[in-house]
Each structure stands twice: as C-alpha cells, then as structure tokens.
Amino acid sequence: MVNINDRISAKVLKAFAKVNLYLQVCALKGNYHELVTLFQTISLYDELLMEPSLFPGIRFYSEPAIPWGPGNSLYHVCEDFERETHQRLSLRLTLKKRIPFGGGLGGGSADAAVLLRALGKMFEVPFRVIYKIACKVGSDVPFLLVGGTAVGLGRGEKLIFPGDLPAYKLELHFSTTGVSTARAYSLVDKGNYNERPEPQKVFELYRALKNSEYVKAASLSKNTFERAIRETEIMDQLKHLAGNDAIFNRLSGSGSTIFSLYKPGSNRGNFRFVNSDEVKRANDF
C-alpha cells in the first residue's frame, strides 16, 4: 500500500467551472437523457486544499459548510477511489466554494474531478481507472478531468477534444433562484421538449467560434432547458439581456446561471475561457 505522506505535501488545487456553449437534451436512453453539448472551462474556480493526514480516513472542512456524506461529490470520489484501487486514504480536505450551488456551472463535478485527478497522480493509477470512477461520480466529471473545450455525447461522458477555443470573455449573471437538475429534466420530458440529436450543429458552432464568425455562432448556440424552465427571474433576466452587445446570452447547463459571451480581448466580461493546458498547470505537482 502506498503511503500518501511519501507522495504529497499540502497542495491547493483549482477546480474550474464550466459553461455549456451548446446543449441539446434528447430522449431518454435507458435511465439517462442523451446529450449533445459543447463544454468549456472558465476562470471561475473553487479551491481545494489537500493535505496528508496522520490519521486514517478523511477530515473534511468547507466554506461555506457542506456536510460530508453521500450528497457530497468529494465523498463519492474518496469512496469509489478506495473501492477501485484498494487504497486507504488519509487526507485532510479544505474546500473554499466560489462556484454557486445549483448554478449549472458544474461546481460539485469540478471539485470531484480535481481531487480525482490528484489522487490518480499520487497513486499512479491508470487514466482508464480514473475515467471509470469519474463516470460513476457524475456526467460532467470526465470532461472536467481535462478541461478546455470538448464536445460531449451520450450522458456527456463520451468526449471529443477538437482543440481549445481562444480566450473568449464572459459575464456571469447569477440568480437567487436555484434549479434542481432532476426537476429541469422532468420539465423537458413533461413539455415534450426533447430534441433530435444534431451533433453536426455542435461542430459547426465550434468552427464558428474558432474562426470568429460571431453572427453564425449566435445562430447556432442553444440550450434545450431554456424552453422548459419558466422560473420568472431566470427567464426574465435572459430576455432582458437580449439587447446587450454580447455574441449571445445563454443559460448554462440546467441553470440557474446565465452567461453573456464576448469576443477575445473585449473589455467586457469578468471571466474568460480557460484552456486545458492551464487546467493542467494549475494542478500539477
């Protein structure tokens, strides 16, 4: 058994949020909805301080306070990692949350991915095993292991990395109205908003953004959840933003965060795209 204290000193990890530049929710396939999406990591991040511990098990602290248990994605990572690798973890984890809960920005998945990636490096676990664990923890976790720009198919776990997009700028508009992912999917089904998969469209959007074809990009970007979610505050905000000078305004994931996308180099936007190399550099040992 590997002694974790021989592998790591205290390390602060950056768990980068994501937005969905394109998101089609399609019909149920077994027990999940088929998706077509264009993922992008952005410069909003949670911080996870990981330290070796002299005591077996996990000591977990967070700001704000989050329970340690089945509802916590980090808990699932530790349980599944121990089960798959037969290692016993001795860690102190301190999480500082910046990514809002229920915002459609993948905060819990980002935290899970950054811890899982770090554990994989420390214990020299093959990536196929880490990917297998990631798929169990959540559908966004496999993408967030790598970050940058990716097309996601299936539940979002089937990934194609066409190359990172330029550093577009974003303005994030947070809502006090949270959206349950399960409820958002049920609204899509109830309203019969499920769409026919159009993977060619997501690649057209990628090429338009890569080639600075902003009008074309605006015509291609979409999110099925915008048709289904009718919470007044969220949708009124999206309508209000329609007159701004962004390339497009879009709900991320199942919401509730809306983002406005601006050109690279714009003086608008409080966040930017983060490429896969930056994700790697931020979390290397």
N, C-alpha and C positions, 0 to 999 in steps of 0.2 A: 504493500500500500504506500502511495506517495505521501510524504509529509508536506502539507501545504506551506508550513513555515519555512521550508527549504526553497520554496518556489517564488514567494512574493513578499514584498514589504507593502506598506499602505499605498494604495493606488486610487486616484479619483478617476472615474470613468464618466464619459459624456454619452448620455442616451438621447440621441437626436430624434425629434419629432418628424412626422411625415405628413404630406398632403397628398390627396388624390387629384391629379390633373384631369383624369377621366375615370368614370366609374359607371359601369353597366351592371345592374343586378338582374340576373336572368332566372330561369326557372329552377325549382328545386331539383337537385340531382342526388337522390338518396336522402341523406339528412342535412345537406347543405345547399346553399344557393350558389350556382355557378356565377363567377365574376369575370369581368374584363376590366382591368384597371391600369392606369399609369401612375406608379408610385414615385415620389420624390422626397428625399430627406431635406430638412430645412434647419436653420441655425438656432431654433429654439430647442433647449435640451434640459433634461433632468441631470442632476449629479448624483452618482452613486459612489460612496467611499467604501472600498473593500479592504478589509484588514484581516490578517491571520489571527486566530484566537487560540489560546492555550487550552480552551475548553471545547469538548465535542459539541457539535450542533451549531445552530445559527443564532446569533444575537442580532436582533433587528430593531432599528430606530428610524424614525422618519419625521420629516417636517413638511406639511402638517402630519399629524399622527394617523397612521394607517395600520389596521390590525394585521398581525402575522397569522395567516391561515389560508384555507382553500380559496378565498376571494382575492388573494394577492398573487400576482403573476410571478414575483420573485420566489415565493414559497413553492409554486409549481415547478419552477426551474430547478430548485435545490432538490426537491423530492424526486423528480424524473431523472436528474443527473445522477443522483446516488443509485437509483434503481438500475439505470442503464450501464453505469460504469463500475458499480460495486465499490465505490469510494465512499468514505465517510467524511463529510465536510466539517471543518472547524473554522467558522468565519464570523466576523462582526461586520454587518452591513448597515450603512447610514445613508438614507435616501433623502435628497433635497428636491422636492417637486416644484417644477416650474410649468410643466405641461398640464393644462387643466384636465380635470376628470370629465369624462363624457363629452369631450370636445371633437372627436373624430380625428384626432392628431396622433393616435397610436401611442399614447404615453405609457400605459402599462406594458404594451408589447415592446416598446423601445427599452424600458428598464429590463425586461426579461432578456431581450436579445443581447444587451451589452454585458450582462452578467454571464449568460451562457457562452458568449464568445470568449470572455476572460477565463472561465473555467476550462473551456476546451484547450486554450493555450497553456494554462498552468499544468494540466494533467496530460497534455499531449494526446488528446482524444481526436480520432479521425473526424474530418468535417462531416462525413455521411452520418455519423452518430449524433453530432451536434445538430445537424439539419433535422434528423428524425425527432429529436427532443423538441426542437423549435416548432415543428408541425403540430405536436401534441399540445403545446402551450397556447398557441394562438395563430390565426391565419396570417397576421401581419408580421409575425416574429421572424420567419425565414428571410423575408426581404430586409428587415432591419438588422440582421446579422451582417449584412454587406453595405446597405445604404446606397446613396447616389440616385440613379434613375433606373427604373426597371418596369417592364410590362409584367403584370401578374394575371394568371389564368387559373382555372379551377376554383379553389377557395381563396386564391391569391398566393398559394404556395408554389405554383408552377411558374418559374421566373425566367424571363429573358432579359439580359442586360445589353441593350443596344449601344451603350456609350453614354457618358454623363452629359447632361444639358449644361449650357452656360449658366452663369450665376445670376439668374433672374431674381428680382426683388419681390417681396411680398409684404402686404399689410394684413395682419390677422385681426379679425373682428370677433371678439369673444362674446358669448351670450350667457346670461344668468339662467337660461332655460336649458337644462341638460336633456339629452336624448338617449334613451336606452337603445342599445344596438338591437336587442331582441325585438323591442317594440317597433323600431324602424323597419325591420324586415317584415314583421307581421302586417304593417301598414302597406308595404309594397304588394304583398300577397292579397290582402283584403281588397285593395283597389285595382287588382289585376294590372299592375304597372310593370310586371316582369317583362324584360326585353329580350329580343333575339340576339344572341352573341354576334358582335361585329368586330372581331379582332383586327381587321384591316383598318378600321377607323382609328384605333388607338395608335397604330404605327404611322398613320397619316398625321395625327396630331403631333407625335414625337418629331417627325421630319419637319413639320411646320415650325415648331419651336426651335429646332436645331438650326433652321435656315432663316430665322427671324421673319417669318411670314405671319404677322400678328393677326391680320383680319381672318386668314384661313384658320389659325389656331382658335380664335374666338368662336368660329362657326362649328368647330369640331368638338371642343371641350363639352363635357356633360356630366351629370350625376343623377342617376335614377331616383335617389332619395328625395331630391328637390320636388319631384312630382307627388310624392307620397306624404311627406312631412308638412303639416299645416299649422304648426305652432306659430302663432301670430308674430311674436317677437323675432323669431328667426327669419321667417319668410318676408316679413315687412322690411327687415334690415337688408335682405338680399335685393328686394325691389328698390329700396332707397339708394343702394349703391349702383344701380344700373346706369345712372347718369355720370358716374365718375370717369376718369381718364385711364382706367386700368385696361389691360388687354382683355381680361374677363374677370368676373367675380364668381366664385364657386363655393358651394358647401363642400367641406372635406369629410370624407367617409360618410357615416350616418349622421354627422353633425355633433355638436351644435356650432362649431366654429366655421365662419365664412372667411375666405381669403380673397384679397384683390391682388392680381398678378401684374407686375410692372416690368418694363424692359431692363436688361442688364445695364448697370451704370446709372439707372434712374435715381433721382434724389428722393423719390417716394419709396415707402416701404420700410418697415422696421426690422425685417428679417430677409434672408436670402437663401437660395438653393445651396446645399452642401453636397459635394461630390463624394464618391466612395473612397478616394484617397484620403480626404480629410477625416472621414469617419475612422478609417484605419489608423491614421497618425494619432488621432486623439486618444485612442485606446490601446496602443501598442505598449508593451512592457519593455 
